[in-house]
Amino acid sequence: MENIINAIVGYIWSDALVYLALGVGVYFTIMTRGVQFRYFKEMINLLFDKDNSKEGISSFQAFCMSLSGRIGVGNIAGVATAIAAGGPGAVLWMIIMGLLGGASAFVESTLAQVYKHSVDDQYRGGSPFYIERGLKLKPFAILVAVVTCLSYGVLVPGVQANTIADSFQTAFNIPPSITGLLIVVLLSIIIFGGVKRIASFAGKVVPLMAIGYIGLMAIVLLFNLANIPSMLMLIIKSAFGMDAVFGGIVGTAVSWGVRRAVFSNVAGAGEATFSSAAAEVSHPAKQGLVQGFSIYVDTVLVCTATALMILSTGMYNVITPEGVTLVENMPGIAAGTAYTQAAVSTVFGSYGSGFVALAIFLFAFTCLIAYYYIAETTLVYLDNKLRYPILKPLLKIVFLIVCFSGSIQSIGMMWALGDIGFGSMCYLNFVAIVLLSKVAFKVLKDYDEQMKQGLNPVFDPRKAGVENAEFWIKYSDTFGHKDK
């Protein structure tokens, strides 16, 4: 079974998906005139927009919800696997994909806001919603909803749960089954509380965990400050085939850098569209910009810091896909959280593994909460079509079972299933947002024009030339600028 699953992963994560992700990022960056760069200051300002309501959550809460899904084991174990397979050069391609992914994140999150609507006094939206309303392709929308629900409800959660269990066993010698039960109990408390409780939890925990982990890495990097310049040069030279050791695996570096960047920040995969739609903002582009900033935090900041920590301490191996060993600093140690734990332990000694295990727990646990919210939102979409209200409580039970099961399965199997889930969603959502990109460009143009006029942008789809955005017609009529 594991061989079959790995074969499927090979087909899904072929060069086609790697170049599709890069191509879409380049296309959106050009067409938006580098929206992720020219509005960088505005991105930060919008994080603290106070808009919220009974139906919607604040921009900061939506940012934290999406970041809780983005920042996870991909930032710790994923970076390690990218280095192990693609060498140090994979780190640069991870950063490049992150920078380009900011434009993809802007487009998909803006579309999620444009086509959102209220369900049971809560804003709901995401990839299936904008495919149905924007592209007017219900069968495609239902397919995306089913794939997304299966991915986040069944295929992907095991990666996070397994990594928590593995790190706890390494650091504290706690059996995976015990860790699995702990995860299930804590998740039950959160996910049975609804969207507001999920948003509230994410808003409190995500900033703390990100700051804490970055602080931990900063200390390790300070102790290895002398090695950082040479590591940066090694990353750059390896990425472009100029290093004697890693020059022959440039293609692998590109592939694994892009692959793990997409797994980590999921820009363009549709993941952040669900939390983005839940935000209360006066213009869809605002949440698009907020989500663009989350890519910087995830990939450019957290992933890069993790990579530098691993490389500067020398706690890594590099083995090519053909089985050729290029670097073996940790004999017999498989790529994953062990690299990061070993790197931290060079400074903190025996406490290092424990610190990383706690960081992984917070990262992965908030990821699981975000995954459940996404699965539930797609189920709300499907339930509205199929009229099966029993599906929501059933999803909760299945999700908890998957998390426990994932805790005790092999890590290779869990990563393979996660890759299948993410890869499948990437293909579908990349196609959808490219086909709908003209709508996002119109919204951005409207936002640009209002910003030039010194206004706090308020979206009116009639003026922007966007159809099927009924929510925003009502919003504009109620809260629009008085001079319009």
Kinemage of the C-alpha trace (Angstrom):
@kinemage 1
@onewidth
@group {chain A} dominant
@subgroup {mainchain}
@vectorlist {calphas} color= white
{ca met a 1} P 0.000 0.000 0.000
{ca glu a 2} L 2.790 2.417 0.913
{ca asn a 3} L 4.488 1.777 -2.447
{ca ile a 4} L 1.225 2.522 -4.273
{ca ile a 5} L 0.743 5.751 -2.310
{ca asn a 6} L 4.322 6.849 -2.989
{ca ala a 7} L 3.811 6.167 -6.695
{ca ile a 8} L 0.700 8.380 -6.671
{ca val a 9} L 2.705 11.112 -4.925
{ca gly a 10} L 5.330 10.863 -7.670
{ca tyr a 11} L 2.719 11.464 -10.358
{ca ile a 12} L 1.001 14.333 -8.530
{ca trp a 13} L 4.207 16.115 -7.480
{ca ser a 14} L 5.868 15.828 -10.860
{ca asp a 15} L 7.692 18.741 -12.499
{ca ala a 16} L 4.347 19.778 -13.981
{ca leu a 17} L 3.029 20.926 -10.591
{ca val a 18} L 6.335 22.549 -9.647
{ca tyr a 19} L 6.408 24.672 -12.794
{ca leu a 20} L 2.667 25.346 -12.595
{ca ala a 21} L 3.105 26.824 -9.097
{ca leu a 22} L 6.074 28.920 -10.223
{ca gly a 23} L 4.341 29.998 -13.432
{ca val a 24} L 1.140 31.069 -11.706
{ca gly a 25} L 3.140 33.036 -9.131
{ca val a 26} L 5.099 34.838 -11.859
{ca tyr a 27} L 1.919 35.550 -13.861
{ca phe a 28} L 0.059 37.040 -10.895
{ca thr a 29} L 3.103 39.051 -9.821
{ca ile a 30} L 3.351 40.623 -13.284
{ca met a 31} L -0.386 41.237 -13.740
{ca thr a 32} L -0.813 42.808 -10.291
{ca arg a 33} L 2.368 44.859 -10.735
{ca gly a 34} L 3.939 43.169 -7.754
{ca val a 35} L 1.049 43.738 -5.371
{ca gln a 36} L 2.860 41.760 -2.664
{ca phe a 37} L 5.764 44.224 -2.805
{ca arg a 38} L 4.228 47.626 -3.506
{ca tyr a 39} L 1.602 47.318 -0.757
{ca phe a 40} L 3.927 45.852 1.870
{ca lys a 41} L 3.415 48.696 4.360
{ca glu a 42} L -0.352 48.611 3.820
{ca met a 43} L -0.362 44.869 4.545
{ca ile a 44} L 0.938 45.516 8.050
{ca asn a 45} L -1.489 48.386 8.670
{ca leu a 46} L -4.463 46.259 7.622
{ca leu a 47} L -3.588 43.576 10.169
{ca phe a 48} L -4.942 45.871 12.859
{ca asp a 49} L -8.157 46.860 11.096
{ca lys a 50} L -10.836 46.777 13.800
{ca asp a 51} L -13.766 45.786 11.556
{ca asn a 52} L -15.783 42.836 12.844
{ca ser a 53} L -19.417 41.943 13.339
{ca lys a 54} L -21.768 39.268 14.590
{ca glu a 55} L -21.249 37.405 11.302
{ca gly a 56} L -17.597 38.122 10.576
{ca ile a 57} L -14.256 38.002 12.342
{ca ser a 58} L -11.530 40.661 12.274
{ca ser a 59} L -8.761 40.794 9.671
{ca phe a 60} L -6.246 39.907 12.378
{ca gln a 61} L -8.262 36.863 13.460
{ca ala a 62} L -8.574 35.728 9.826
{ca phe a 63} L -4.827 36.304 9.421
{ca cys a 64} L -4.137 34.188 12.509
{ca met a 65} L -6.531 31.449 11.379
{ca ser a 66} L -4.819 31.206 8.003
{ca leu a 67} L -1.369 31.481 9.590
{ca ser a 68} L -2.278 28.673 11.977
{ca gly a 69} L -2.766 26.543 8.864
{ca arg a 70} L 0.332 27.841 7.103
{ca ile a 71} L 2.781 27.647 10.023
{ca gly a 72} L 3.039 23.994 10.927
{ca val a 73} L 5.333 21.027 10.571
{ca gly a 74} L 6.221 22.231 7.069
{ca asn a 75} L 8.238 25.006 8.713
{ca ile a 76} L 10.170 22.554 10.896
{ca ala a 77} L 10.118 19.063 9.406
{ca gly a 78} L 9.336 20.216 5.852
{ca val a 79} L 12.375 22.483 5.661
{ca ala a 80} L 14.553 19.616 6.874
{ca thr a 81} L 13.228 17.223 4.220
{ca ala a 82} L 13.793 19.844 1.511
{ca ile a 83} L 17.440 20.238 2.551
{ca ala a 84} L 17.918 16.467 2.860
{ca ala a 85} L 16.658 15.839 -0.686
{ca gly a 86} L 17.558 19.037 -2.560
{ca gly a 87} L 20.548 20.322 -0.621
{ca pro a 88} L 20.996 23.866 0.719
{ca gly a 89} L 19.954 25.305 -2.658
{ca ala a 90} L 16.377 24.172 -2.017
{ca val a 91} L 16.127 26.911 0.626
{ca leu a 92} L 16.542 29.715 -1.933
{ca trp a 93} L 13.894 28.229 -4.210
{ca met a 94} L 11.635 27.926 -1.187
{ca ile a 95} L 12.086 31.661 -0.553
{ca ile a 96} L 11.542 32.547 -4.229
{ca met a 97} L 8.356 30.497 -4.285
{ca gly a 98} L 7.275 32.262 -1.095
{ca leu a 99} L 7.802 35.707 -2.626
{ca leu a 100} L 5.902 34.745 -5.781
{ca gly a 101} L 3.270 32.978 -3.693
{ca gly a 102} L 2.351 36.298 -2.095
{ca ala a 103} L 0.619 37.280 -5.339
{ca ser a 104} L -1.184 33.926 -5.557
{ca ala a 105} L -2.339 34.313 -1.948
{ca phe a 106} L -3.623 37.815 -2.736
{ca val a 107} L -5.645 36.626 -5.737
{ca glu a 108} L -7.285 33.608 -4.097
{ca ser a 109} L -8.131 35.419 -0.848
{ca thr a 110} L -9.546 38.417 -2.706
{ca leu a 111} L -11.775 36.083 -4.715
{ca ala a 112} L -12.913 34.388 -1.496
{ca gln a 113} L -14.031 37.772 -0.153
{ca val a 114} L -15.764 38.800 -3.385
{ca tyr a 115} L -18.005 35.725 -3.470
{ca lys a 116} L -18.595 35.155 0.240
{ca his a 117} L -22.058 35.001 1.753
{ca ser a 118} L -23.718 34.522 5.131
{ca val a 119} L -24.726 31.025 6.292
{ca asp a 120} L -26.304 30.580 9.740
{ca asp a 121} L -25.147 34.082 10.771
{ca gln a 122} L -21.534 33.370 9.820
{ca tyr a 123} L -19.589 34.427 6.752
{ca arg a 124} L -18.684 31.434 4.630
{ca gly a 125} L -16.697 31.254 1.439
{ca gly a 126} L -13.693 29.693 -0.222
{ca ser a 127} L -12.686 27.946 -3.423
{ca pro a 128} L -15.947 26.014 -4.054
{ca phe a 129} L -17.982 29.170 -3.485
{ca tyr a 130} L -16.049 31.339 -5.940
{ca ile a 131} L -15.901 28.573 -8.521
{ca glu a 132} L -19.695 28.240 -8.482
{ca arg a 133} L -20.465 31.961 -8.368
{ca gly a 134} L -17.562 33.277 -10.415
{ca leu a 135} L -17.046 30.544 -13.011
{ca lys a 136} L -20.660 29.308 -12.818
{ca leu a 137} L -19.444 25.710 -12.889
{ca lys a 138} L -21.315 23.797 -10.176
{ca pro a 139} L -19.875 20.357 -11.005
{ca phe a 140} L -16.338 21.751 -10.767
{ca ala a 141} L -17.202 23.500 -7.490
{ca ile a 142} L -18.622 20.302 -6.005
{ca leu a 143} L -15.522 18.350 -7.094
{ca val a 144} L -13.262 20.919 -5.398
{ca ala a 145} L -15.402 20.840 -2.241
{ca val a 146} L -15.251 17.030 -2.068
{ca val a 147} L -11.478 16.929 -2.674
{ca thr a 148} L -10.867 19.699 -0.120
{ca cys a 149} L -13.104 18.071 2.485
{ca leu a 150} L -11.401 14.699 2.033
{ca ser a 151} L -7.951 16.281 2.057
{ca tyr a 152} L -8.362 18.345 5.216
{ca gly a 153} L -10.715 15.934 6.906
{ca val a 154} L -8.846 12.690 6.169
{ca leu a 155} L -5.570 12.886 4.215
{ca val a 156} L -3.650 15.868 5.634
{ca pro a 157} L -4.313 15.885 9.431
{ca gly a 158} L -2.206 12.772 9.985
{ca val a 159} L 0.988 14.663 9.082
{ca gln a 160} L 0.496 17.142 11.916
{ca ala a 161} L -0.656 14.578 14.489
{ca asn a 162} L 2.162 12.189 13.593
{ca thr a 163} L 4.815 14.882 13.891
{ca ile a 164} L 3.538 15.894 17.335
{ca ala a 165} L 3.625 12.272 18.486
{ca asp a 166} L 7.096 11.693 17.007
{ca ser a 167} L 8.583 14.814 18.627
{ca phe a 168} L 7.005 13.998 22.011
{ca gln a 169} L 8.382 10.481 21.899
{ca thr a 170} L 11.876 11.804 21.055
{ca ala a 171} L 11.859 14.563 23.660
{ca phe a 172} L 9.788 13.132 26.514
{ca asn a 173} L 9.574 9.402 25.742
{ca ile a 174} L 5.760 9.620 25.665
{ca pro a 175} L 4.111 6.781 23.657
{ca pro a 176} L 2.378 7.978 20.460
{ca ser a 177} L -0.955 6.510 21.587
{ca ile a 178} L -0.949 8.722 24.702
{ca thr a 179} L -0.087 11.799 22.638
{ca gly a 180} L -2.841 10.879 20.198
{ca leu a 181} L -5.423 10.776 22.973
{ca leu a 182} L -4.267 14.163 24.262
{ca ile a 183} L -4.636 15.660 20.797
{ca val a 184} L -8.155 14.245 20.440
{ca val a 185} L -9.322 15.596 23.814
{ca leu a 186} L -7.967 19.100 23.211
{ca leu a 187} L -9.287 19.226 19.646
{ca ser a 188} L -12.753 18.186 20.804
{ca ile a 189} L -12.950 21.172 23.143
{ca ile a 190} L -12.118 23.591 20.326
{ca ile a 191} L -13.924 22.220 17.271
{ca phe a 192} L -17.222 21.651 19.065
{ca gly a 193} L -17.202 25.353 19.963
{ca gly a 194} L -17.778 26.700 16.449
{ca val a 195} L -16.012 29.195 14.179
{ca lys a 196} L -15.876 32.017 16.738
{ca arg a 197} L -14.063 29.831 19.263
{ca ile a 198} L -11.651 28.633 16.572
{ca ala a 199} L -10.914 32.246 15.549
{ca ser a 200} L -10.521 33.348 19.161
{ca phe a 201} L -8.112 30.492 19.926
{ca ala a 202} L -6.039 31.179 16.815
{ca gly a 203} L -5.904 34.914 17.548
{ca lys a 204} L -4.429 34.271 21.003
{ca val a 205} L -2.095 31.336 20.333
{ca val a 206} L -0.643 31.942 16.862
{ca pro a 207} L 1.154 35.242 17.610
{ca leu a 208} L 2.660 33.780 20.788
{ca met a 209} L 3.855 30.587 19.142
{ca ala a 210} L 5.360 32.418 16.158
{ca ile a 211} L 7.197 34.938 18.352
{ca gly a 212} L 8.404 32.211 20.719
{ca tyr a 213} L 9.752 29.986 17.945
{ca ile a 214} L 11.410 32.865 16.109
{ca gly a 215} L 13.018 33.941 19.409
{ca leu a 216} L 14.313 30.405 19.933
{ca met a 217} L 15.819 30.318 16.463
{ca ala a 218} L 17.332 33.787 16.895
{ca ile a 219} L 19.267 32.571 19.960
{ca val a 220} L 20.628 29.547 18.079
{ca leu a 221} L 21.597 31.729 15.124
{ca leu a 222} L 23.376 34.206 17.409
{ca phe a 223} L 25.497 31.364 18.763
{ca asn a 224} L 26.371 30.432 15.169
{ca leu a 225} L 26.643 33.963 13.778
{ca ala a 226} L 30.077 33.359 12.298
{ca asn a 227} L 28.718 30.523 10.121
{ca ile a 228} L 25.742 32.406 8.655
{ca pro a 229} L 27.553 34.349 5.850
{ca ser a 230} L 29.117 31.149 4.525
{ca met a 231} L 25.752 29.361 4.781
{ca leu a 232} L 24.018 32.119 2.796
{ca met a 233} L 26.671 31.811 0.074
{ca leu a 234} L 26.282 28.017 0.113
{ca ile a 235} L 22.510 28.367 -0.341
{ca ile a 236} L 22.903 30.754 -3.296
{ca lys a 237} L 25.684 28.803 -5.009
{ca ser a 238} L 23.865 25.488 -4.544
{ca ala a 239} L 20.609 26.905 -5.920
{ca phe a 240} L 22.283 27.783 -9.220
{ca gly a 241} L 24.656 24.841 -9.579
{ca met a 242} L 27.823 26.718 -8.632
{ca asp a 243} L 28.786 24.559 -5.653
{ca ala a 244} L 31.163 21.644 -6.132
{ca val a 245} L 29.191 19.287 -3.897
{ca phe a 246} L 25.601 20.261 -4.741
{ca gly a 247} L 26.025 21.533 -8.302
{ca gly a 248} L 24.633 18.351 -9.818
{ca ile a 249} L 21.254 18.441 -8.069
{ca val a 250} L 19.950 21.861 -9.148
{ca gly a 251} L 16.790 20.347 -10.599
{ca thr a 252} L 16.124 18.486 -7.358
{ca ala a 253} L 16.764 21.688 -5.387
{ca val a 254} L 14.162 23.565 -7.441
{ca ser a 255} L 11.647 20.731 -7.165
{ca trp a 256} L 11.969 20.250 -3.417
{ca gly a 257} L 12.193 23.964 -2.661
{ca val a 258} L 8.956 24.680 -4.516
{ca arg a 259} L 7.307 21.525 -3.211
{ca arg a 260} L 7.975 22.286 0.441
{ca ala a 261} L 7.168 25.991 0.002
{ca val a 262} L 3.748 25.063 -1.367
{ca phe a 263} L 3.269 22.525 1.437
{ca ser a 264} L 4.286 25.109 4.030
{ca asn a 265} L 2.521 28.295 2.888
{ca val a 266} L -0.115 26.618 0.654
{ca ala a 267} L -0.365 29.794 -1.471
{ca gly a 268} L -2.652 29.019 -4.393
{ca ala a 269} L -3.866 25.718 -2.929
{ca gly a 270} L -7.063 27.321 -1.631
{ca glu a 271} L -6.448 26.661 2.058
{ca ala a 272} L -6.487 30.287 3.234
{ca thr a 273} L -9.567 31.169 1.174
{ca phe a 274} L -11.918 29.778 3.813
{ca ser a 275} L -10.639 31.870 6.710
{ca ser a 276} L -10.249 34.870 4.379
{ca ala a 277} L -13.937 34.733 3.496
{ca ala a 278} L -14.846 34.841 7.196
{ca ala a 279} L -13.208 38.253 7.706
{ca glu a 280} L -15.172 41.496 8.054
{ca val a 281} L -13.538 44.046 5.733
{ca ser a 282} L -14.758 47.004 3.690
{ca his a 283} L -13.004 45.849 0.504
{ca pro a 284} L -12.018 42.342 -0.689
{ca ala a 285} L -8.487 43.466 -1.586
{ca lys a 286} L -7.812 44.256 2.068
{ca gln a 287} L -7.993 40.615 3.088
{ca gly a 288} L -6.031 39.676 -0.028
{ca leu a 289} L -3.201 41.920 1.158
{ca val a 290} L -3.360 40.551 4.698
{ca gln a 291} L -3.011 37.013 3.354
{ca gly a 292} L -0.154 38.070 1.100
{ca phe a 293} L 1.700 39.216 4.220
{ca ser a 294} L 1.133 35.841 5.901
{ca ile a 295} L 3.314 34.264 3.184
{ca tyr a 296} L 6.215 36.490 4.223
{ca val a 297} L 5.822 35.401 7.839
{ca asp a 298} L 5.544 31.717 6.971
{ca thr a 299} L 8.153 31.167 4.282
{ca val a 300} L 10.503 34.142 4.139
{ca leu a 301} L 10.806 34.475 7.920
{ca val a 302} L 10.054 31.187 9.702
{ca cys a 303} L 11.199 28.709 7.033
{ca thr a 304} L 14.377 30.651 6.283
{ca ala a 305} L 15.279 30.924 9.958
{ca thr a 306} L 14.747 27.175 10.410
{ca ala a 307} L 16.927 26.422 7.386
{ca leu a 308} L 19.747 28.694 8.567
{ca met a 309} L 19.590 27.109 12.011
{ca ile a 310} L 19.930 23.591 10.565
{ca leu a 311} L 22.664 24.535 8.090
{ca ser a 312} L 24.727 26.744 10.424
{ca thr a 313} L 24.876 23.985 13.044
{ca gly a 314} L 25.601 21.304 10.433
{ca met a 315} L 22.772 19.088 11.675
{ca tyr a 316} L 21.671 17.589 8.365
{ca asn a 317} L 22.260 14.918 5.746
{ca val a 318} L 21.833 15.230 1.981
{ca ile a 319} L 20.972 12.109 0.015
{ca thr a 320} L 19.940 12.369 -3.643
{ca pro a 321} L 16.791 10.643 -4.966
{ca glu a 322} L 19.149 8.099 -6.556
{ca gly a 323} L 20.514 7.222 -3.116
{ca val a 324} L 23.877 8.998 -3.424
{ca thr a 325} L 25.017 10.446 -0.087
{ca leu a 326} L 26.474 13.961 -0.497
{ca val a 327} L 26.525 14.978 3.171
{ca glu a 328} L 26.210 12.753 6.231
{ca asn a 329} L 26.568 14.792 9.400
{ca met a 330} L 23.885 12.773 11.223
{ca pro a 331} L 24.420 9.097 10.360
{ca gly a 332} L 21.290 6.980 10.502
{ca ile a 333} L 18.968 9.929 11.286
{ca ala a 334} L 16.008 10.367 8.939
{ca ala a 335} L 15.107 13.851 7.708
{ca gly a 336} L 12.444 15.618 9.721
{ca thr a 337} L 12.031 17.183 13.134
{ca ala a 338} L 15.200 15.422 14.366
{ca tyr a 339} L 17.353 17.870 12.347
{ca thr a 340} L 15.728 20.885 13.989
{ca gln a 341} L 15.800 19.316 17.447
{ca ala a 342} L 19.495 18.496 17.033
{ca ala a 343} L 20.238 22.052 15.879
{ca val a 344} L 18.504 23.579 18.903
{ca ser a 345} L 20.226 21.094 21.208
{ca thr a 346} L 23.641 22.443 20.165
{ca val a 347} L 22.766 25.533 22.235
{ca phe a 348} L 20.201 24.338 24.768
{ca gly a 349} L 21.600 20.862 25.389
{ca ser a 350} L 19.116 18.240 26.546
{ca tyr a 351} L 16.381 20.875 26.752
{ca gly a 352} L 16.574 21.540 23.007
{ca ser a 353} L 14.432 18.595 21.938
{ca gly a 354} L 11.784 19.548 24.482
{ca phe a 355} L 11.634 23.162 23.285
{ca val a 356} L 11.194 22.073 19.678
{ca ala a 357} L 8.616 19.436 20.657
{ca leu a 358} L 6.509 22.114 22.386
{ca ala a 359} L 6.857 24.422 19.383
{ca ile a 360} L 5.790 21.598 17.078
{ca phe a 361} L 2.817 20.885 19.303
{ca leu a 362} L 1.584 24.487 19.111
{ca phe a 363} L 2.260 24.772 15.373
{ca ala a 364} L 0.721 21.447 14.463
{ca phe a 365} L -2.214 21.719 16.855
{ca thr a 366} L -3.287 25.107 15.485
{ca cys a 367} L -2.856 23.614 12.008
{ca leu a 368} L -5.296 20.847 12.915
{ca ile a 369} L -7.825 23.412 14.099
{ca ala a 370} L -7.491 25.300 10.801
{ca tyr a 371} L -7.849 22.038 8.871
{ca tyr a 372} L -11.062 21.184 10.657
{ca tyr a 373} L -12.514 24.629 9.953
{ca ile a 374} L -11.746 24.223 6.235
{ca ala a 375} L -13.249 20.729 6.107
{ca glu a 376} L -16.368 21.967 7.887
{ca thr a 377} L -16.753 24.951 5.545
{ca thr a 378} L -16.599 22.733 2.469
{ca leu a 379} L -19.103 20.445 4.141
{ca val a 380} L -21.413 23.412 4.693
{ca tyr a 381} L -21.193 24.021 0.965
{ca leu a 382} L -21.951 20.368 0.160
{ca asp a 383} L -24.611 20.055 2.851
{ca asn a 384} L -26.420 23.021 1.350
{ca lys a 385} L -26.548 21.073 -1.920
{ca leu a 386} L -27.172 17.568 -0.597
{ca arg a 387} L -29.324 18.305 2.503
{ca tyr a 388} L -27.538 15.876 4.795
{ca pro a 389} L -27.231 17.698 8.161
{ca ile a 390} L -25.800 14.577 9.826
{ca leu a 391} L -22.581 15.097 7.869
{ca lys a 392} L -21.271 17.839 10.188
{ca pro a 393} L -21.229 15.800 13.437
{ca leu a 394} L -19.970 12.819 11.434
{ca leu a 395} L -17.076 14.938 10.141
{ca lys a 396} L -16.076 15.840 13.704
{ca ile a 397} L -15.924 12.170 14.682
{ca val a 398} L -14.004 11.099 11.560
{ca phe a 399} L -11.554 13.991 11.974
{ca leu a 400} L -10.768 13.016 15.559
{ca ile a 401} L -10.319 9.360 14.586
{ca val a 402} L -7.936 10.345 11.784
{ca cys a 403} L -5.883 12.477 14.173
{ca phe a 404} L -5.507 9.610 16.627
{ca ser a 405} L -4.728 7.110 13.882
{ca gly a 406} L -2.194 9.473 12.341
{ca ser a 407} L -0.374 9.691 15.661
{ca ile a 408} L 0.497 5.993 15.622
{ca gln a 409} L 1.164 5.422 11.890
{ca ser a 410} L 4.526 5.632 10.069
{ca ile a 411} L 5.688 9.159 9.312
{ca gly a 412} L 6.468 8.263 5.690
{ca met a 413} L 2.894 7.165 5.073
{ca met a 414} L 1.483 10.335 6.675
{ca trp a 415} L 3.656 12.679 4.591
{ca ala a 416} L 2.725 10.782 1.429
{ca leu a 417} L -1.010 11.082 2.152
{ca gly a 418} L -0.554 14.775 2.956
{ca asp a 419} L 1.268 15.323 -0.334
{ca ile a 420} L -1.597 13.667 -2.220
{ca gly a 421} L -4.121 15.938 -0.522
{ca phe a 422} L -2.195 19.187 -1.058
{ca gly a 423} L -1.154 18.309 -4.584
{ca ser a 424} L -4.690 17.469 -5.684
{ca met a 425} L -6.025 20.755 -4.318
{ca cys a 426} L -3.212 22.723 -5.961
{ca tyr a 427} L -4.049 21.509 -9.447
{ca leu a 428} L -7.752 22.290 -9.034
{ca asn a 429} L -7.405 25.663 -7.341
{ca phe a 430} L -4.604 26.940 -9.579
{ca val a 431} L -6.851 26.333 -12.585
{ca ala a 432} L -9.780 28.070 -10.886
{ca ile a 433} L -7.916 31.211 -9.788
{ca val a 434} L -6.230 31.628 -13.178
{ca leu a 435} L -9.633 31.445 -14.886
{ca leu a 436} L -11.046 33.941 -12.354
{ca ser a 437} L -7.984 36.171 -12.197
{ca lys a 438} L -9.610 38.967 -14.224
{ca val a 439} L -12.084 39.451 -11.389
{ca ala a 440} L -9.249 39.820 -8.862
{ca phe a 441} L -7.487 42.279 -11.186
{ca lys a 442} L -10.667 44.398 -11.423
{ca val a 443} L -10.976 44.408 -7.639
{ca leu a 444} L -7.336 45.453 -7.266
{ca lys a 445} L -7.776 48.231 -9.822
{ca asp a 446} L -10.779 49.528 -7.869
{ca tyr a 447} L -8.731 49.407 -4.656
{ca asp a 448} L -5.802 51.225 -6.303
{ca glu a 449} L -8.066 54.013 -7.545
{ca gln a 450} L -9.702 54.566 -4.156
{ca met a 451} L -6.338 54.571 -2.401
{ca lys a 452} L -5.059 57.236 -4.815
{ca gln a 453} L -8.098 59.351 -3.887
{ca gly a 454} L -7.210 59.083 -0.209
{ca leu a 455} L -10.329 57.062 0.635
{ca asn a 456} L -10.792 54.100 2.927
{ca pro a 457} L -11.728 51.703 0.105
{ca val a 458} L -15.302 50.355 0.103
{ca phe a 459} L -16.141 47.816 -2.575
{ca asp a 460} L -19.090 48.276 -4.911
{ca pro a 461} L -19.126 45.410 -7.452
{ca arg a 462} L -21.341 47.417 -9.819
{ca lys a 463} L -18.679 50.110 -10.202
{ca ala a 464} L -15.886 47.531 -10.480
{ca gly a 465} L -17.775 45.490 -13.096
{ca val a 466} L -17.996 42.305 -11.019
{ca glu a 467} L -21.084 40.067 -11.218
{ca asn a 468} L -22.662 37.683 -8.673
{ca ala a 469} L -21.281 39.533 -5.650
{ca glu a 470} L -24.623 40.118 -3.936
{ca phe a 471} L -23.133 40.505 -0.460
{ca trp a 472} L -21.076 43.486 -1.568
{ca ile a 473} L -23.998 45.234 -3.240
{ca lys a 474} L -25.816 45.256 0.094
{ca tyr a 475} L -22.655 46.249 1.931
{ca ser a 476} L -21.904 49.140 -0.410
{ca asp a 477} L -25.472 50.440 -0.236
{ca thr a 478} L -25.282 50.397 3.572
{ca phe a 479} L -21.706 51.496 4.278
{ca gly a 480} L -20.512 53.073 1.003
{ca his a 481} L -18.843 56.442 0.787
{ca lys a 482} L -21.319 59.286 1.112
{ca asp a 483} L -19.788 61.121 -1.810
{ca lys a 484} L -20.549 58.208 -4.142
